[in-house]
Amino acid sequence: MNQAVENALPELVELRIPSRAEWVALARLAAATVANRLRFSIEEIEDVKLAVAEACTAVIQHEGHGEFIVLTCEALEDALRVRVRDSGRHGVHAAEQPRMNFEEARIAGLGIFLIRTLMDEVSYDVHPQHGTDLLMVKRLSGS
């Protein structure tokens, strides 16, 4: 890693995209760009891209997704922290909906299993009023 990047850590990049499948590629690219600024291998960057794509797809396919997704990528000294959030369900009946866990909410193929396999830490909350909030951490090898 170059000296300018080391001196700038931690760095935070936030991207707000429409909650539609055609925008997932941009989220993947943003996460890969931040991961590339760290010392991740190509394989680890591919893992991050796939985890971000799965997270975004799960949020989009979740019945209560909002109008947009916010992707936050934070380059730490020894890790990459990625958060995928949506704006939640709109409408009067949102408060009446029961809370769901992510396994129940995901429809995106391997979903949370794949994300947990690719990333070092994963936590999430799915709430009909507040939306989905998925936090993933990928640590640098040897950290």
C-alpha positions in Angstrom: 0.0 0.0 0.0 1.3 3.4 -0.8 2.2 6.0 1.9 -0.7 8.4 1.0 -3.3 5.6 1.5 -1.7 4.6 4.8 -1.8 8.1 6.1 -5.4 8.6 5.1 -6.8 5.5 6.9 -9.6 5.1 7.9 -11.4 6.1 4.7 -15.1 6.0 4.2 -17.0 5.8 0.9 -20.8 6.0 0.8 -22.9 5.2 -2.2 -26.6 5.6 -2.6 -28.2 3.6 -5.4 -31.7 2.8 -6.5 -33.0 -0.4 -5.0 -33.0 -2.2 -8.4 -30.9 -5.1 -9.7 -29.3 -3.1 -12.5 -27.4 -1.0 -9.9 -25.8 -3.9 -8.0 -22.8 -3.9 -10.4 -22.0 -0.3 -9.3 -22.1 -1.4 -5.6 -19.8 -4.3 -6.4 -17.4 -1.9 -8.2 -17.4 0.6 -5.4 -16.6 -2.1 -2.8 -13.9 -3.6 -5.0 -12.3 -0.2 -5.4 -12.1 0.4 -1.7 -10.8 -3.1 -1.1 -8.2 -2.6 -3.7 -6.8 0.3 -1.8 -6.0 -2.1 1.0 -3.7 -5.1 0.7 -6.3 -7.6 -0.3 -5.5 -10.3 -2.8 -7.5 -10.5 -6.0 -9.3 -13.6 -4.6 -10.3 -11.6 -1.5 -11.5 -8.7 -3.6 -13.6 -11.1 -5.6 -15.0 -12.5 -2.3 -15.9 -9.0 -1.2 -17.6 -8.2 -4.6 -19.7 -11.4 -4.4 -20.7 -10.8 -0.8 -21.8 -7.2 -1.7 -23.8 -8.5 -4.7 -25.5 -11.1 -2.5 -26.3 -8.6 0.2 -27.7 -6.0 -2.3 -29.7 -8.7 -4.1 -31.2 -10.0 -0.8 -32.1 -6.4 0.2 -33.7 -5.8 -3.3 -35.6 -9.1 -3.3 -36.8 -8.7 0.3 -40.5 -7.8 0.1 -40.1 -4.7 2.3 -37.2 -3.1 0.5 -37.2 0.7 0.2 -36.5 3.0 -2.7 -32.8 3.0 -2.4 -29.8 1.1 -0.9 -26.9 2.8 0.9 -23.6 1.1 0.6 -20.9 2.2 3.1 -17.3 0.9 2.7 -14.8 1.8 5.3 -11.1 1.1 4.9 -9.6 0.4 8.3 -6.0 -0.3 9.1 -6.5 -4.1 9.1 -10.0 -4.6 7.6 -12.7 -3.5 5.3 -16.1 -2.8 6.8 -19.1 -2.9 4.4 -22.6 -1.9 5.4 -25.6 -2.4 3.1 -28.8 -0.7 4.2 -32.1 0.0 2.6 -34.7 2.6 3.4 -37.4 0.2 4.6 -41.0 -0.4 3.6 -43.2 2.6 3.0 -46.8 2.6 3.8 -49.3 2.5 6.7 -49.1 -1.3 7.3 -45.3 -1.4 7.9 -45.7 -1.1 11.7 -48.1 -4.1 11.7 -45.6 -6.4 10.0 -43.7 -8.8 12.3 -39.9 -8.6 12.5 -38.2 -11.2 10.3 -34.8 -12.7 10.6 -32.5 -12.5 7.5 -32.8 -16.2 6.7 -36.6 -15.8 6.4 -36.3 -12.6 4.4 -33.7 -13.6 1.9 -34.6 -15.0 -1.4 -31.3 -14.5 -3.1 -29.9 -18.0 -3.7 -27.3 -19.0 -1.1 -27.8 -15.6 0.6 -26.5 -15.3 4.1 -24.7 -18.7 4.0 -22.6 -17.5 1.1 -22.0 -14.0 2.7 -20.9 -15.7 6.0 -18.5 -18.0 4.1 -16.9 -15.1 2.2 -16.6 -12.5 5.0 -15.1 -12.7 8.4 -17.9 -11.1 10.4 -21.5 -10.7 9.5 -24.4 -9.1 11.4 -27.8 -7.9 10.3 -31.1 -6.6 11.3 -34.3 -6.8 9.2 -37.2 -4.6 10.3 -40.2 -3.6 8.2 -40.1 0.0 9.3 -36.4 0.6 9.4 -35.4 -1.6 6.6 -32.5 -4.0 6.3 -29.1 -3.3 7.8 -26.3 -5.8 7.0 -22.8 -5.3 8.3 -19.9 -7.3 6.8 -16.2 -7.2 7.8 -13.3 -8.7 5.8 -10.0 -8.7 7.7 -6.6 -8.6 5.9 -4.8 -11.9 5.9 -2.6 -12.2 8.9 -4.7 -9.8 10.9 
